[in-house]
Amino acid sequence: MAAGHGKNQVLKISVVVGGGAVTDVSSYVGGSALGLNREQPVLETTTLGSDAKTFIKDLRNGNFSAEFEFDNTLVDYLEVIYSDDTVETLNAEYYPTGETTGNKYATDCMMTNYSITGPIGLMSIATDWQCSGEIVKTDIT
């Protein structure tokens, strides 16, 4: 099994509703603060008199988070996403091991959290994104 290195991660996000070009924001991501979460919830279907619980699959769900180093260009970009009430979902692409090998995850998403922290030291921007619809995994060869 080939292992990847986190330093090669790529994150691209668009501000165009329903499609459009994505912008690579990877150079702003700080440290290892990038992660994709895919969930497969279940619903309990146990009936009275049963001795063991039973379940069925619920609808899949996903979200991701990214922490960025503070940069005015990135802030301008995120402000457009945050303040434009007409943008319902954006396109996002995530490449955990880089764009030339491994996997690509593509989804529509919306930003659910955007916070700037300014401790003494390096300022950062934390964002959370809710996926909308399917997260499509593509193998890159």
C-alpha positions in Angstrom: 0.0 0.0 0.0 1.4 3.4 -1.0 1.3 6.0 1.7 0.9 9.7 1.1 2.5 12.7 2.8 0.2 15.4 4.1 2.4 18.1 2.7 1.1 17.3 -0.8 -2.7 17.9 0.0 -4.6 20.1 -2.4 -7.8 22.0 -1.7 -9.7 23.9 -4.4 -12.9 25.8 -3.9 -15.1 27.8 -6.3 -17.5 30.7 -5.7 -19.7 29.9 -8.7 -23.1 28.4 -8.0 -23.6 25.0 -9.6 -20.2 24.8 -11.3 -17.3 26.9 -12.5 -13.6 27.0 -12.1 -12.1 26.1 -8.7 -9.4 28.1 -7.1 -6.4 26.4 -5.4 -6.3 27.6 -1.8 -3.7 25.0 -0.6 -0.9 27.4 -0.2 -2.9 29.1 2.6 -3.6 26.0 4.6 -1.6 25.9 7.8 0.0 22.8 9.2 -2.1 19.6 9.1 -5.4 21.5 9.6 -7.3 20.0 6.7 -9.7 17.1 6.9 -12.6 15.4 5.1 -15.2 13.6 7.2 -17.6 11.1 5.5 -20.4 9.7 7.6 -22.8 6.8 7.1 -25.4 7.2 9.8 -27.8 4.4 10.7 -31.4 4.3 11.8 -32.6 1.9 14.4 -35.4 -0.5 13.3 -35.7 -2.7 16.4 -39.2 -3.9 17.0 -40.8 -4.8 20.4 -40.0 -8.2 21.6 -36.6 -8.3 19.8 -33.5 -9.5 21.8 -31.1 -7.5 19.6 -31.1 -4.1 18.0 -31.4 -3.9 14.2 -30.5 -1.0 11.9 -30.6 0.3 8.3 -28.4 2.8 6.6 -29.5 6.4 6.7 -28.5 9.1 4.2 -24.7 9.7 3.8 -23.3 12.9 5.0 -20.0 14.7 4.8 -18.1 17.8 5.9 -14.6 19.2 5.9 -12.6 21.8 7.8 -9.6 23.8 6.8 -7.5 26.1 8.9 -5.6 28.7 6.9 -2.7 31.1 7.7 -4.0 34.6 7.7 -3.6 36.3 4.3 -5.5 39.4 3.0 -6.1 37.9 -0.4 -7.6 34.8 1.1 -9.7 36.9 3.5 -11.1 38.8 0.5 -12.0 35.5 -1.2 -13.7 34.1 1.9 -15.6 37.3 2.5 -17.1 36.9 -1.0 -18.3 33.4 0.0 -19.5 34.5 3.4 -21.4 37.7 2.4 -23.0 36.6 -0.9 -26.5 35.3 0.1 -27.1 34.1 -3.5 -24.3 31.5 -3.3 -26.0 28.4 -2.1 -23.3 25.8 -2.8 -19.8 25.9 -4.1 -17.7 23.3 -5.9 -14.8 21.8 -3.8 -12.1 19.3 -4.7 -9.8 17.7 -2.2 -6.7 15.7 -3.1 -5.3 14.0 0.1 -2.0 13.0 -1.5 -1.7 15.6 -4.3 -3.1 16.1 -7.8 -1.0 13.5 -9.6 -1.6 10.3 -7.6 -4.1 8.8 -5.2 -7.7 10.0 -5.0 -9.8 13.1 -5.7 -12.9 13.9 -3.7 -15.3 16.3 -5.3 -18.5 17.7 -3.8 -20.8 20.7 -3.6 -20.5 22.5 -0.3 -21.4 25.5 1.8 -19.3 27.3 4.4 -20.8 27.0 7.8 -18.1 28.6 9.9 -15.6 31.3 9.3 -13.5 32.7 12.1 -10.3 34.7 12.4 -8.2 34.3 15.4 -5.4 36.7 16.2 -3.3 35.5 19.1 0.2 37.0 19.6 2.0 35.1 17.0 0.6 33.7 13.7 -3.0 34.7 13.0 -5.2 32.1 11.4 -8.6 31.6 9.8 -10.7 28.5 10.7 -13.4 27.3 8.3 -16.0 24.5 8.3 -17.8 23.3 5.2 -21.0 21.2 4.9 -21.1 18.9 1.9 -24.4 19.0 -0.1 -25.1 15.9 -2.1 -22.8 13.0 -2.9 -19.0 13.1 -2.3 -17.6 11.7 -5.5 -14.3 9.8 -5.2 -12.1 9.4 -8.3 -8.9 7.4 -8.5 -6.0 9.3 -10.0 -3.5 7.2 -12.0 
